[in-house]
């Protein structure tokens, strides 16, 4: 385990959170820019959906491929290299003269973003002791709140005033600043390289063995089911609010800002609770608590706009709070020498669960003659059922024993 000062540790965690913020904003800001992009390139919704799904698909593929090499390099060097490529991908998005080149740039952004997410959690696992990883993960998770509160609204405002490409130029600028801070703050992280590098002829067989190890399969199953449960509900909130509750599209920003602001404050609190009461217990408690907001938002009665704004923080906090104990637990499942590879595969599983949940959720919905979206209640019940499955699966995900962690560190 690396030893760094408390002040540098705080700085490193906030740097990683800001890095994660740019990754999340890059993915999230595409969707509200849809109308402008479709108009600029004269494409339809199906083509635009291809650009959105290309990111998720390439993110999953890159995460899986990263498992073959992520533990063969200094984490610092790998982070700075891939993050520089991520900034270039956003520059490519901003400057794309045709939709085909935009599609290529989005795919490249997915390739780099998927790897970065794995590197970030691998660094947390390398630097932060297991007993404090809940609080550290809570700090990283504030990136989701920052994206909802500041990133996406800023991107929407810039897009409306200066054109659809302006949010991507903003991301390039932010990435350059964060990259320079990373070059100063992130230490060289090479202890996981102590063992002799795996021969290239053994890389693929070792990856297959890593995937199918029972301890890892339990973790992958939990990740997949949880992401499916989330994506059965989350992608359809905005369309349902607009179609069924007559909320104006421009008002959706305020709803997400309210939810993001709440999670900004609660993420670190939940992280400290994880360290105090244990990852499994906190996951089960917040899992049960999340069922009620899920059912409410998918069976919501007629509410005024301000009432929806007041409710949404409860939903966002409940959904995001499950991720914190899970991510903290995942950093303890395998030994340091394979942690990066394990987290890369898990990131790929997460992308797969995201795609499957959204796809299934879309299949269950239909549009009535009066333009209302019907079937959302079924999505809610199915999501709650999957949440119940995660409560059973969490008991099967075990951390390495303390002595084994010390022996393999």
C-alpha positions in Angstrom: 0.0 0.0 0.0 1.3 3.4 -1.0 1.9 6.0 1.8 1.1 9.6 0.9 0.3 12.6 3.0 -3.3 13.3 4.0 -3.3 16.6 2.1 -2.0 15.0 -1.1 -4.5 12.2 -0.7 -7.4 14.7 -0.6 -6.0 16.5 -3.6 -5.6 13.2 -5.5 -9.1 12.1 -4.8 -10.6 15.4 -5.9 -8.5 15.3 -9.1 -9.8 11.8 -9.8 -13.3 13.0 -9.1 -12.9 15.9 -11.6 -11.5 13.4 -14.2 -14.5 11.3 -13.7 -16.7 14.4 -14.0 -15.4 15.1 -17.5 -16.1 11.5 -18.5 -19.6 11.6 -17.2 -20.3 15.0 -18.7 -19.0 13.8 -22.1 -21.5 11.0 -22.1 -24.5 12.8 -20.6 -24.3 16.1 -22.5 -24.8 14.3 -25.9 -28.5 13.5 -25.2 -29.8 17.1 -24.6 -27.8 18.2 -27.7 -29.8 15.8 -29.8 -32.1 18.2 -31.6 -29.3 20.6 -32.5 -27.0 17.7 -33.8 -29.9 16.2 -35.8 -30.6 19.6 -37.4 -26.9 20.4 -38.0 -26.2 17.1 -39.8 -29.7 16.5 -41.3 -30.1 13.1 -39.6 -33.0 11.4 -37.9 -33.4 10.1 -34.3 -32.2 6.6 -35.3 -28.9 7.9 -36.6 -28.5 10.1 -33.5 -29.2 7.1 -31.3 -26.3 5.3 -33.1 -23.9 8.0 -32.0 -25.1 7.7 -28.4 -24.9 3.9 -28.4 -21.5 3.9 -30.2 -20.0 5.5 -27.1 -21.4 2.9 -24.7 -20.5 0.0 -26.9 -16.9 1.1 -27.4 -16.6 1.9 -23.7 -17.5 -1.7 -22.9 -15.1 -3.1 -25.5 -12.2 -0.9 -24.4 -12.8 -1.8 -20.8 -12.6 -5.5 -21.6 -9.5 -5.1 -23.7 -7.9 -2.9 -21.0 -8.0 -6.0 -18.7 -5.2 -7.4 -20.8 -2.7 -4.5 -20.3 -3.9 -2.2 -17.5 -1.8 -3.9 -14.8 1.4 -3.9 -17.0 2.0 -0.1 -16.7 2.6 2.6 -14.1 -0.9 3.8 -13.3 0.2 7.5 -13.5 1.6 7.1 -17.0 -1.4 5.2 -18.2 -3.8 7.7 -16.7 -2.1 10.7 -18.3 -1.7 9.0 -21.7 -5.3 7.9 -21.9 -6.7 11.2 -20.6 -4.8 13.1 -23.3 -6.4 10.8 -25.9 -9.8 11.5 -24.3 -9.2 15.3 -24.7 -8.3 14.7 -28.4 -11.5 12.7 -28.9 -13.6 15.6 -27.6 -11.7 18.0 -29.9 -12.5 15.6 -32.7 -16.2 15.8 -31.7 -16.2 19.6 -31.7 -14.5 19.9 -35.1 -16.3 17.1 -36.9 -17.6 18.4 -40.3 -19.8 15.4 -41.0 -21.9 13.0 -39.0 -19.7 10.1 -40.0 -16.6 11.8 -38.5 -18.7 12.7 -35.4 -19.6 9.0 -35.1 -15.9 8.0 -35.2 -15.0 10.7 -32.6 -17.8 9.5 -30.3 -16.6 5.9 -30.7 -13.0 7.0 -29.8 -14.4 8.9 -26.8 -16.0 5.7 -25.6 -12.8 3.8 -26.1 -10.8 6.2 -23.9 -13.6 6.9 -21.4 -14.1 3.2 -20.6 -10.4 2.7 -19.8 -10.2 5.9 -17.7 -13.0 4.7 -15.4 -11.1 1.5 -14.7 -7.8 3.4 -14.1 -9.4 5.8 -11.6 -10.8 3.0 -9.4 -7.6 1.0 -9.7 -5.7 4.0 -8.3 -8.2 4.3 -5.4 -7.6 0.6 -4.7 -3.8 1.1 -4.8 -3.6 4.3 -2.6 -6.5 4.1 -0.2 -6.6 1.5 2.6 -9.6 -0.8 2.6 -11.0 0.7 5.8 -11.2 4.1 4.2 -12.3 3.2 0.6 -16.0 4.0 1.3 -15.2 7.6 2.0 -12.8 7.8 -0.9 -15.4 6.3 -3.3 -18.0 8.8 -2.0 -15.6 11.6 -3.0 -15.2 10.1 -6.4 -19.0 9.8 -6.7 -19.5 13.5 -6.3 -18.5 13.7 -9.9 -22.0 12.5 -10.8 -23.5 15.3 -8.8 -21.2 17.9 -10.3 -22.1 16.7 -13.8 -25.8 17.0 -13.1 -25.6 20.3 -11.3 -23.0 22.1 -13.3 -21.7 20.1 -16.3 -24.8 19.3 -18.2 -26.6 22.6 -17.6 -23.5 24.5 -18.7 -23.3 22.3 -21.8 -26.9 22.9 -22.6 -26.6 26.7 -22.1 -23.4 26.9 -24.3 -25.0 24.7 -26.9 -28.0 26.9 -27.1 -25.9 30.1 -27.4 -22.9 29.1 -29.4 -23.8 25.9 -31.2 -23.8 22.1 -30.4 -20.0 21.9 -30.6 -19.3 24.4 -27.8 -19.7 21.9 -24.9 -17.0 19.7 -26.4 -14.6 22.6 -26.7 -15.4 23.3 -23.0 -14.5 19.7 -22.2 -11.2 20.0 -24.1 -10.3 23.0 -22.0 -11.3 21.4 -18.7 -9.4 18.2 -19.6 -6.2 20.2 -20.3 -6.4 21.9 -16.9 -7.1 18.6 -15.1 -4.3 16.8 -17.1 -1.7 19.4 -15.9 -2.9 19.1 -12.4 -2.7 15.3 -12.7 0.9 15.5 -13.9 1.7 17.3 -10.7 -0.5 15.4 -8.2 -0.6 11.8 -9.2 2.5 9.8 -7.9 4.2 7.1 -9.8 2.2 3.9 -8.9 4.2 0.8 -9.8 4.0 -1.5 -6.8 1.6 -3.8 -8.6 4.4 -4.3 -11.2 6.6 -6.2 -8.6 5.7 -9.6 -10.1 7.2 -10.7 -13.4 5.0 -9.5 -16.3 2.7 -12.1 -17.7 3.9 -13.4 -21.1 1.8 -12.2 -24.0 0.9 -15.8 -24.8 -0.8 -16.1 -21.4 -2.7 -12.8 -21.5 -5.9 -14.1 -23.1 -6.0 -17.4 -21.1 -5.4 -15.4 -17.9 -8.2 -13.0 -18.8 -10.6 -15.9 -19.3 -9.5 -17.4 -16.0 -10.0 -14.0 -14.3 -13.5 -13.6 -15.7 -14.7 -17.1 -14.7 -13.2 -17.2 -11.3 -16.2 -17.7 -9.0 -15.4 -14.8 -6.7 -15.3 -12.5 -9.7 -18.4 -13.9 -11.4 -20.4 -13.1 -8.3 -19.2 -9.5 -8.5 -19.9 -9.2 -12.2 -23.4 -10.6 -11.8 -24.1 -8.0 -9.1 -22.8 -5.2 -11.3 -24.8 -6.3 -14.3 -28.1 -6.7 -12.5 -27.8 -3.4 -10.7 -27.1 -1.5 -13.9 -30.0 -3.2 -15.6 -32.3 -2.1 -12.7 -31.1 1.5 -13.0 -31.4 1.8 -16.8 -34.9 0.3 -16.8 -36.0 3.6 -15.2 -33.4 6.5 -15.5 -33.2 7.0 -19.4 -37.0 7.4 -19.6 -37.5 9.9 -16.8 -37.3 13.0 -19.1 -39.5 11.7 -21.9 -42.1 10.6 -19.4 -42.1 13.9 -17.6 -42.5 15.8 -20.8 -45.1 13.5 -22.4 -47.2 12.5 -19.4 -46.8 15.5 -17.0 -46.6 18.4 -19.5 -43.3 19.6 -18.0 -41.4 21.7 -20.5 -38.1 20.3 -21.8 -36.2 23.3 -20.6 -37.5 22.7 -17.1 -35.9 19.3 -16.9 -32.5 20.9 -16.2 -33.8 22.3 -12.9 -35.1 18.8 -11.9 -31.7 17.2 -12.5 -29.9 20.1 -10.8 -31.9 19.6 -7.7 -31.1 15.9 -7.7 -27.4 16.5 -8.4 -27.1 19.1 -5.6 -28.5 16.6 -3.1 -26.1 13.8 -4.1 -23.1 16.2 -4.0 -23.7 16.5 -0.2 -24.8 12.9 0.5 -22.2 11.0 -1.4 -19.4 11.6 1.1 -21.8 11.0 4.0 -22.8 7.6 2.5 -19.1 6.9 2.0 -18.3 7.5 5.7 -21.3 5.2 6.6 -19.8 2.5 4.5 -16.5 2.7 6.3 -18.3 2.7 9.7 -21.0 0.0 9.2 -19.6 -2.1 6.4 -20.2 -2.2 2.6 -22.7 -5.1 2.7 -25.0 -3.6 5.3 -25.1 -0.1 3.8 -25.7 -1.6 0.3 -28.7 -3.6 1.7 -30.2 -0.7 3.6 -30.0 1.8 0.7 -31.2 -0.9 -1.7 -34.4 -1.4 0.2 -34.8 2.4 0.6 -34.4 2.8 -3.2 -37.4 0.7 -4.0 -39.8 3.3 -2.8 -38.6 6.2 -5.0 -38.4 3.8 -8.0 -42.0 2.8 -7.6 -43.1 6.4 -7.0 -41.5 7.9 -10.0 -42.8 5.1 -12.3 -46.3 5.4 -10.9 -46.3 9.1 -10.2 -49.6 10.9 -9.7 -50.3 14.3 -11.3 -47.8 16.7 -9.6 -46.9 20.3 -10.1 -43.4 21.2 -11.4 -42.1 22.3 -8.0 -43.4 19.1 -6.4 -41.4 17.1 -8.9 -38.3 19.2 -8.2 -38.8 18.6 -4.5 -39.1 14.8 -4.9 -36.2 14.2 -7.3 -33.4 14.6 -4.8 -34.8 11.6 -2.9 -34.8 9.5 -6.1 -31.2 10.6 -7.1 -29.8 10.0 -3.6 -31.4 6.6 -3.4 -30.1 5.5 -6.7 -26.5 6.9 -6.4 -26.1 5.7 -2.8 -26.1 2.0 -3.9 -23.1 2.6 -6.2 -20.8 3.8 -3.4 -20.7 0.6 -1.2 -20.6 -1.5 -4.4 -17.6 0.3 -5.9 -15.8 0.3 -2.5 -16.4 -3.5 -2.2 -15.2 -4.2 -5.8 -11.7 -2.7 -5.0 -11.3 -5.4 -2.3 -12.4 -8.5 -4.3 -9.1 -9.4 -5.9 -5.4 -9.0 -5.3 -3.6 -5.7 -6.3 -1.7 -7.4 -9.1 -5.0 -8.1 -10.9 -7.1 -5.2 -9.6 -6.9 -3.1 -12.7 -7.8 -6.1 -15.0 -10.7 -7.0 -12.7 -12.1 -3.5 -12.6 -11.7 -3.2 -16.4 -13.8 -6.3 -16.9 -16.3 -5.0 -14.4 -16.5 -1.7 -16.3 -17.3 -3.7 -19.5 -20.0 -5.6 -17.6 -21.4 -2.3 -16.4 -21.6 -1.0 -20.0 -23.3 -4.2 -21.0 -25.8 -3.9 -18.2 -26.4 -0.3 -19.1 -27.2 -1.2 -22.7 -29.4 -4.2 -21.9 -31.4 -2.3 -19.3 -32.1 0.6 -21.6 -32.9 -1.7 -24.5 -35.3 -3.8 -22.4 -36.9 -0.7 -20.8 -37.6 0.7 -24.3 -39.2 -2.5 -25.4 -41.6 -2.4 -22.5 -42.8 1.2 -23.3 -45.3 2.3 -26.0 -46.9 5.6 -27.0 -50.7 6.0 -26.8 -52.8 7.9 -29.4 -52.7 11.0 -27.3 -48.9 11.0 -27.1 -48.6 9.6 -23.6 -45.9 7.0 -22.8 -47.5 3.9 -21.3 -45.9 0.9 -19.6 -43.5 2.8 -17.3 -45.1 1.3 -14.3 -44.0 -2.2 -15.5 -40.5 -0.9 -15.8 -40.7 0.2 -12.2 -41.9 -3.2 -10.9 -39.2 -5.0 -12.9 -36.5 -2.6 -11.6 -37.6 -3.2 -8.0 -37.5 -7.0 -8.6 -33.9 -6.7 -9.9 -33.0 -4.5 -6.9 -34.3 -7.4 -4.7 -32.0 -9.8 -6.7 -29.0 -7.5 -5.9 -29.8 -7.7 -2.2 -29.4 -11.5 -2.5 -26.3 -11.3 -4.7 -24.4 -8.8 -2.4 -23.9 -11.6 0.2 -22.0 -13.7 -2.4 -19.5 -10.9 -3.2 -16.6 -11.3 -0.7 -13.5 -9.3 -0.1 -10.1 -10.9 0.1 -9.2 -11.9 3.7 -7.0 -9.2 5.4 -4.0 -11.6 5.5 -4.5 -12.5 1.9 -4.6 -8.8 1.0 -1.3 -8.2 2.8 0.3 -11.3 1.3 -0.6 -10.2 -2.3 0.1 -6.4 -1.9 
